[in-house]
Amino acid sequence: MKRWLLILLILAALGLLAYVMLRGINPGYVLIYVGGYSFETTLAALVLAVVALVVALNVLFWLLRTLNPMRLLNTRFFRRFFTPHDPLIATQQGMQDLLLGNWQQAYRLLVENAEKVPYPAMNYLAASLAAFQRGDRPGWSFCLDRAEKKSGLHALGVRSLRALLESRSGDRQQALSLLQDLQRTIPNQPFVLEQLADIYRTTGDWNTLEQMLPDMERRHVLLPEALLALQDEVYQHQLQQAGSEGEESLQYCWKQMPKALRAHAHITGAYIQQLMRVGQDAEAALMLTNFLKKNWSDEIVALVAQVDNGKPQQQLALLENCLKQHPENPVLLTTLGRVSVRNQLWRKARDYFEKALQLANTSPLSAQICTELAKLLEQLGERDKSLQYYQRALQMLEKS
């Protein structure tokens, strides 16, 4: 607004000066003849009329841009017509378009004004994001090249963004190469570590990812919950790999694991499953007993029925002791039913299954319980009821 006031004052001064200069002399004569029509006036009057017209049009355009009646300025024509000529204002508009998702408009404004603002690299970086969002790979690659050139000694951050866009575009190998180079140049930068972890997780390089975990924890790359979930995932995969290599490898992997993680249900469950895989059911049963005496986990309880250590009565006693603290836990009741079947306690197993079915809160769990009941009733000779539970299990599975 201040700029327009200044322009109007200058135009008014020029008009007044022209009037004073031309008042005492021959003002001149202008004749316009078009298509049989003629128009004549003095030169001074014509100049003043042109100035007045320019001022009036600029005031009108300013009012339209400010008030925006009927949202006329949302059309492509008006956006192009009213594009700010000040590079800083144009850059601000480009940033706003970027944040609002107007990728093409943002890219044009940011690139056109990049060389006219004090920090061109910022324009090019923002423009690269706009180009990426609209799938313009040459566009964002060009912008990053320019940003890296303009950044000089501070170009490492640009390479980090390039790695991110390469990865999101599907070229993880190129992204990995860039990130590994950054890791050698400036080790353990949080965003670089986070991107490396994402690529190693996607490609299944769990050993390399495990070596990165201490640095990621020290640099607070992830929130505590996310870091814990990543640790669980890494060590579960390592246990699976160790289990495929044999008992000694499995035992070594377990002992090398951080002590705090060995108390987690997911890790303990993965270890117990691998113990069963290598034929160490007795050790798996001992792990289950020790865990349930100190902690509680539906996941671990469900594993009890899978472990056959030759002592089903001990398993039943352990679970019935847990039932005192968790009398309405459907997972525990289902496991009790399975262990009761193993002990040939048919009536008790049926009661546990029926109560678990009443308390089950998910369709998959209900389907499992119905299947167990169907098998038990078929074994007891109640074929009609068994068939009903099988059908009910199928209906539950369809729902889920």
C-alpha positions, 0 to 999 in steps of 0.5 A: 500500500505504501508503494502505491501511495508513493507511485501516485504521488510521483504521478501527480507531481509529474502531471502538475509539472507538465501542466505548469510547463505547458500552460504558458506555451503552445500546448500542441495539438493531437488528432486521431482519425480511425474508421471515419471517426476523429478525436482531437485534443491538446497534448497536455490533456492527452498526457494527463488523461493517460496518467489518470487512466493508468492510476485508475486501472492500478487502483482498480486492480489493487481493489480487486486483489484486496477484496477479491469479489466473487473469487475472481482472482482464483482463475488462472488468468488473474493469478498470472496477471496479479503475480507480484513483481517483487522477488521476495513477495513472489517467493513468499507466494510460492512458499504459500502455494507449496504449503497449500499444494499448488505445486505447478504455481509454487514451482514457477514462482520459486524458480523464476525468482530464485536468482533474484533473492538473497538466498537462492538455495532456499528457493531451489530446495522448496521448488524441488519439493513442489516438483517431486510432488507433481512427479517431475523428476527432471525438475526436482533434480535440476533444482537440487543441482542448483541448490547444491551449487548455490550452497557451496560449503553447506551442500551436505544437507542438500544431498540428504534431501536428494537421498530422501527424494531418490528413496521415495522415487523408488531408487533406494540404491542411489539413495543408499549410496548418497547416505553412506557417503554422508555417513562417512563425511559427517557421521551419525547425523539424525536424519541420515541415520533415520533414512539409513535405518528405513532403507536397511529395514526395507531391504532386510539388512538386520545385522547392519541395522542392529549395529546402528541402534546404539547411535540412533538411541544416543542421537535421539533419532526416534521417539522412545516408543518407535525406537523400542518397536524397531529394536524388537523387530531387529532382534526378532529377525536376528533370532529367526536367523539364528534359529535357522542356523542351529541351537548354538547360534540361537543361544549365542544370539540370546546371550548377546542381546541387551538384557533389558530387551530379554524381558520384552514379551515379543523378544521372549516369544520369538526366542521360545518359538525358535527354541521349539524350532530346534527341538528344545521344548523343555527349555522353552517351557522353562522360559514360559514358566519363568516369564509368567511368574514375573510378567503377563502377556497374552502372546506368551500365554498363547504359546503355552499350548504350543509347547509339549514338554511332556508335563501337561499337568504342570502346564495346567497348574501354572495356567490355573494359578494365572487364572486367579489374577486374570479370571476373564481373559479369553486368551488364557481361557482358550489356552486352558482349554487346549491344555485341558484337552492335552490332559484329556479333561474333556468336560473342563476343556469344554467349559473353558472354551465356552467361557472364552467364546463368551468373552472373546472380543475379536472375530479371529479369536472367536473363530479359533475358539469355535474351531477348538470346540468343534474339534472337541465335540467331534471327538466326543461324538457330538457331530451336529454341534461340532458342525455348527461350530465349524460353520460359526468359525467360517462366519467369523473368519469371513467377518475378519 
